[in-house]
Amino acid sequence: MPSISPRSSGRVTISDIAERVGVSISAVSFALNGRKGVSEQTRARVRQVADELGWAPASAARSLAEARTETFGLVLARDPDTLGVESFYMQFLAGIESELASRSYSLLLQVVPTPEHELATHRKWRNSRRVDGVMLVDVTLDDPRIPLFREDGALPCVVVGDPSVSGGLPTVWTDDASSMREAVRSLAALGHRRIARVSGLAPLAHTRIRDDAFTDETRALGLEPVLLRTDYTPESGAVATREALRAAERPTAFVYDNDIMAVAGMSAVWECGLRVPDEVSIIAWDDSVLCEHTYPPLTALSHDVVGFGAHVARRLFDVIDGAEPAAFLDSTPALRERGSTAAPVR
């Protein structure tokens, strides 16, 4: 199949796409506009080539250098069912929206099933200039989005994650390592010797950072760490808790990676015939209203998630206005002690 280059104008046209695919210009037009007259196979191939060549509708191409969309983009590669029960993202999105509303901007939120779909969405937004800038969340180790947003012509972006994995892109982050160490030290001071961490998804950078801090701090204090892997759902949190409590030597304390797993874990503790906090202590990450209204109320690592979202949005406005890339520490989540932690009964 012959390769082609964009025309001297620099803009890819439907003629270029037709030449690459080997179909007529009218067939390309039908495919791109969702009209009948072409097969689904041809439609899919036309759209694939259009993305590869960086084609954008003429109206979008004209606006590239002359207007802003007044829209920020955020793509979440998450299960919608899981997203609906996670208070963190509801608060984070509320913070973003509060900042955008004050400047008459909008948020384009796209929920996709896989990281591959997320990459494809970012490429489409870049090619069409659908948004003015993008916020990158759930950063993974060796994240493929980082080199994509370092390319020439990439959309302005802010990475929500640790500077160690942001590749020099503008970053807003929370010091999760210090927070995890504080949680471990507080449990050790109460007399806990075997502590379990109910961790999230392994590929996520913040998971690795928390894992490493947990392991390092427990070993430095002469404690026995127990690392349990989950997918952030309450079901997986409950399962991990039950399995750990059925071991010959069970943990006397658990640190969960989100609030809903901590609540589910506490229910699992009661189901196993144990008491919170007398026999098992529990700490949740990302304090929420949910943590305040359990019985007993949950001790949690707390920070202003709404303010965090607003901070990210402000930094993206700065980037669009020409600010140099920099890393900004938003906060270090602090331990808010409630009724779910105490010295273990001997």
C-alpha positions in Angstrom: 0.0 0.0 0.0 1.6 3.3 -1.0 2.5 5.8 1.6 1.6 9.5 1.3 2.5 12.7 2.9 0.2 15.6 3.8 -0.2 18.2 1.0 1.8 21.3 1.0 -0.8 23.1 3.0 0.0 20.9 5.9 -3.6 19.7 6.3 -4.6 16.1 5.7 -7.7 16.0 3.4 -10.2 13.3 2.7 -8.4 12.8 -0.7 -5.3 11.7 1.2 -7.4 9.3 3.2 -9.1 7.9 0.1 -5.7 7.4 -1.6 -4.3 5.5 1.5 -7.4 3.3 1.9 -7.9 2.7 -1.9 -11.5 3.9 -2.0 -13.3 6.9 -3.5 -13.5 10.3 -2.0 -17.3 9.9 -1.6 -16.8 6.6 0.3 -14.5 8.4 2.7 -17.0 11.1 3.2 -19.8 8.6 3.9 -17.6 6.8 6.4 -16.5 9.8 8.3 -20.0 11.3 8.5 -21.7 8.1 9.5 -23.8 7.8 6.4 -25.0 4.6 4.7 -23.4 3.4 1.5 -20.2 1.8 2.8 -19.5 -1.4 4.6 -18.6 -1.5 8.3 -15.2 -2.9 7.4 -14.5 0.1 5.1 -15.9 2.5 7.7 -13.6 1.1 10.3 -10.6 1.2 8.0 -11.3 4.8 6.9 -11.5 6.0 10.5 -8.3 4.1 11.4 -6.4 5.8 8.6 -7.9 9.2 9.5 -6.6 8.9 13.0 -3.1 7.7 11.8 -2.8 10.6 9.4 -4.0 13.2 11.9 -7.1 14.2 9.9 -9.4 16.8 11.4 -12.6 18.3 10.1 -12.1 21.5 8.2 -13.8 23.6 10.9 -11.5 22.2 13.6 -8.5 22.7 11.4 -9.3 26.3 10.9 -9.6 26.9 14.6 -6.3 25.3 15.6 -4.3 28.6 15.7 -7.1 31.1 16.2 -9.4 30.0 19.0 -9.7 28.0 22.3 -12.4 25.5 22.9 -12.8 26.6 26.5 -12.8 22.9 27.4 -10.5 20.7 29.4 -10.3 16.9 28.9 -10.1 14.0 31.3 -10.1 10.4 30.3 -10.7 7.7 32.9 -9.8 4.1 32.0 -12.1 2.6 34.7 -15.1 0.3 35.1 -18.1 2.7 35.4 -19.5 0.5 38.2 -16.4 0.9 40.3 -16.2 4.6 39.5 -19.7 5.2 40.7 -18.9 4.1 44.2 -15.5 5.7 44.7 -15.8 9.0 46.6 -12.3 10.1 45.6 -13.2 10.8 42.0 -16.5 12.4 42.8 -14.7 14.9 45.0 -11.8 15.3 42.6 -14.2 16.1 39.7 -16.2 18.5 41.9 -12.9 20.4 42.6 -12.1 20.6 38.9 -15.6 21.8 38.0 -15.5 24.5 40.7 -12.4 26.0 39.1 -13.6 25.7 35.5 -17.0 27.2 36.3 -15.3 30.3 37.7 -13.7 30.8 34.3 -16.6 29.7 32.1 -14.8 26.5 31.0 -16.3 23.1 30.6 -14.9 19.6 31.3 -15.1 16.8 28.7 -15.0 13.6 30.7 -14.6 10.3 28.8 -14.8 6.9 30.6 -13.2 4.2 28.6 -12.7 0.4 29.2 -8.9 0.1 28.7 -5.7 2.2 28.7 -5.5 1.5 24.9 -8.8 3.2 24.4 -7.5 6.1 26.5 -4.5 6.5 24.3 -6.7 6.5 21.2 -8.9 9.2 22.8 -6.0 11.4 23.5 -4.7 11.1 19.9 -8.1 12.1 18.6 -8.3 15.1 20.9 -4.9 16.1 19.8 -5.6 15.8 16.1 -8.9 17.6 16.3 -7.9 20.1 19.0 -11.1 19.0 20.8 -9.9 20.4 24.1 -7.4 23.1 25.2 -5.6 20.8 27.7 -5.7 17.5 29.4 -5.3 16.1 33.0 -3.6 12.7 33.2 -4.6 10.6 36.2 -3.9 7.0 37.3 -0.3 7.2 36.1 1.3 3.9 35.7 5.0 2.8 35.8 6.4 3.4 32.3 3.1 5.1 31.3 2.8 5.3 27.5 0.9 8.6 27.8 4.0 10.4 29.1 6.0 10.2 25.9 2.8 10.9 23.9 2.4 14.3 25.7 6.1 15.1 25.3 5.9 15.0 21.5 5.9 18.2 19.4 2.3 19.4 18.9 1.0 17.6 21.9 -1.8 19.2 23.9 -0.9 21.0 27.1 -1.3 18.7 30.1 -0.9 18.3 33.9 0.1 14.9 35.4 -1.7 14.1 38.6 1.0 11.9 40.2 4.4 11.7 41.7 7.2 13.7 39.9 9.3 10.6 39.7 7.0 9.2 37.0 5.9 12.4 35.2 8.7 12.5 32.7 9.3 16.2 33.3 5.7 17.2 32.5 3.9 19.7 34.7 2.8 17.8 37.8 0.5 18.1 40.9 1.0 15.5 43.5 0.5 14.3 47.1 3.2 12.9 49.3 1.8 9.4 49.7 5.0 7.8 50.9 5.2 10.1 54.0 1.5 9.5 54.7 1.9 5.7 54.6 4.9 5.9 56.9 2.8 8.0 59.4 0.0 5.3 59.3 2.5 2.5 60.0 4.2 4.4 62.8 0.8 5.2 64.5 -0.1 1.5 64.5 3.3 0.5 65.8 3.0 3.0 68.6 -0.3 1.3 69.6 1.4 -2.0 69.8 0.6 -3.7 66.5 3.3 -6.0 65.2 1.7 -7.7 62.2 0.1 -5.1 59.9 -1.7 -5.7 56.5 -1.8 -3.3 53.6 -4.9 -3.9 51.4 -3.3 -2.5 48.2 -4.8 -1.4 44.9 -3.8 -2.2 41.3 -0.1 -3.1 40.9 0.6 -1.2 37.7 -0.3 2.2 39.2 2.6 4.4 40.2 1.0 5.5 43.5 0.4 1.9 44.4 4.1 1.1 44.1 5.0 4.2 46.1 2.7 3.3 48.9 3.8 -0.4 48.8 7.4 0.6 49.0 6.9 3.0 51.9 4.8 0.4 53.8 7.4 -2.3 53.4 10.3 -0.1 54.2 8.7 1.4 57.3 7.4 -1.9 58.7 10.8 -3.5 58.4 12.6 -0.5 59.8 10.4 -0.8 62.9 10.8 -4.5 63.2 7.2 -5.3 62.2 5.8 -8.0 60.0 4.2 -6.6 56.8 1.4 -8.4 55.0 0.7 -7.1 51.5 -2.7 -8.0 49.9 -3.5 -7.1 46.3 -7.0 -6.0 45.2 -8.8 -4.1 42.4 -10.2 -1.3 44.7 -13.7 -2.8 44.8 -15.4 -3.5 48.1 -15.8 -7.1 47.2 -12.1 -7.6 46.7 -11.3 -5.7 49.9 -13.6 -8.0 51.9 -12.2 -11.2 50.3 -8.6 -10.1 51.1 -9.6 -9.3 54.7 -11.3 -12.6 55.3 -8.4 -14.6 53.9 -5.9 -12.7 56.0 -7.9 -13.2 59.2 -8.2 -16.9 58.6 -4.4 -17.3 58.5 -2.7 -19.1 61.4 -1.2 -15.8 62.5 -3.6 -13.0 61.5 -2.8 -9.3 61.2 -4.1 -7.1 64.0 -4.3 -4.0 61.8 -5.2 -3.2 58.2 -4.4 -0.1 56.1 -6.8 0.1 53.0 -6.1 1.9 49.8 -9.6 3.5 49.7 -12.6 4.1 51.9 -15.0 1.6 50.4 -12.6 -1.2 50.8 -12.1 -0.2 54.4 -15.8 -0.2 55.1 -16.2 -3.7 53.4 -13.1 -4.9 55.3 -14.7 -3.8 58.6 -17.8 -5.8 57.8 -15.6 -8.8 57.1 -13.9 -8.4 60.5 -17.3 -8.5 62.3 -18.3 -11.5 60.2 -15.2 -13.4 61.4 -16.3 -12.8 65.0 -13.7 -10.2 65.8 -14.1 -6.7 67.2 -13.0 -3.3 65.8 -10.9 -1.8 67.2 -10.2 -4.1 70.2 -8.9 -7.0 68.1 -8.5 -5.4 64.7 -7.6 -1.8 63.9 -8.5 -0.3 60.5 -7.2 2.8 58.6 -8.7 4.0 55.3 -7.0 6.1 52.7 -8.8 9.2 51.4 -11.1 10.3 54.2 -14.7 10.8 53.3 -18.2 11.3 54.7 -18.5 7.5 54.6 -15.6 7.1 57.0 -17.3 9.5 59.5 -20.6 7.5 59.6 -19.5 3.9 60.1 -19.5 2.3 63.5 -17.0 2.8 64.8 -16.0 5.8 62.7 -12.9 5.0 60.5 -9.5 6.4 61.2 -8.3 7.8 57.8 -5.6 9.5 55.9 -7.2 12.8 55.1 -6.6 15.6 52.6 -8.8 18.1 50.7 -9.6 16.2 47.6 -11.9 18.9 46.3 -9.1 21.4 46.7 -6.7 19.0 45.0 -8.9 18.8 41.9 -9.2 22.6 41.8 -5.4 22.9 42.2 -4.9 20.6 39.2 -7.2 22.7 37.1 -5.5 26.0 38.0 -2.1 24.5 37.1 -3.5 23.5 33.7 -4.6 27.1 33.1 -1.1 28.2 33.9 0.4 25.7 31.4 -1.9 26.9 28.6 -0.9 30.4 29.4 2.8 29.5 28.9 4.1 28.5 32.4 7.3 26.4 32.5 6.8 22.8 33.5 7.2 22.3 37.3 6.1 19.9 40.1 3.7 21.2 42.8 3.1 19.4 46.0 -0.5 19.8 46.9 -0.5 18.1 50.3 0.6 15.3 52.5 -2.5 13.3 53.6 -2.6 13.5 57.4 -3.8 10.8 59.8 -7.2 11.6 61.3 -7.8 9.3 64.2 -11.3 8.1 65.0 -12.7 5.0 66.6 -11.4 2.2 64.4 -7.8 2.2 65.8 -6.7 1.2 69.3 -4.1 -1.0 71.0 -4.7 -4.7 70.3 -6.2 -6.8 73.1 -3.6 -9.3 74.3 
